[in-house]
Amino acid sequence: MFEILMYLFESYFDAGSYPEPDKLTRKLTAAGFDDDDINEALTWLSGLQQYDASSYPLELIHTGTRHFAVVELESISMEARQFLTFTHQQKMISTVEHEMIIDRAVALQQPNLSLEKMKLIMLMVLWNRHKDLDALLIEELLTPFHSKQLH
């Protein structure tokens, strides 16, 4: 599924969003992706598309420390949690985006998501929000994928 998410970002970033599910399914099938992976990716993306004003407030302001729930600790590796916390503390992502990213990570129902997978989840959440993405943040989020492809 993560290969599909990376494919979507690389193929449709300049367009601003990816096609509707039916058209996207045809394109992903033509690109050679497995039907099960396509269905999993479309289900995950559907959950991402459901974020609106009723799902999350525009802004969350707090001064406390955010602790991870047990399910979050089980779903997200220590390295990925540290990176997520760092990006939030450095104001690279907002508190709302931080919560959305955690939600999408947990929605995968996979144990101990790696830093590379968390970075891709972050990239997809930020892109889905149609936020102007900082070039340095994009580079940081994409670096592991491109460096692995080069070797």
C-alpha positions, 0 to 999 in steps of 0.5 A: 500500500505504501508504494501506491501512496508514494506513486500518488504523490509523485504522479499527482503532486503538481495536479494538487490531488489525485483522481476519483476512486474509479478512475484511480483504480483503473490507473493503479491497475494499469500501473501494475499494482495488486488489487488488494493493495489498491483496495487497502490504499483507497480505503485509507485514502477515503478515511483521509478524505473524510477530514473536515471541519466536523472531524477536527477543529481548525486549530487546537491550542494547548500548552501541555504535553501530549502523551500517546495512547497504548494503541498509538504506542503499539502502532507507531515506532519510537523513532517515528513518534520522536520525529512526529513530536519533533516536527510538531515542536518545531512548528513544521506541522500544526497540532491538528495535523499532528492528531490527523497523522496519528489517526491515519497511522493508527487506522492502518492497524499495523504494529510498529510503523517505521519512520519511513512509513510515518513520513509518507503518512505525514506527506499524504495528510499534509498534501490532502489538506492542500497546505502549501508544503515547505520544500525542506519538509518535503525533502525531509519526508521524501529522502528515505524513499529516494535514497533507497530507490537510488541503491 
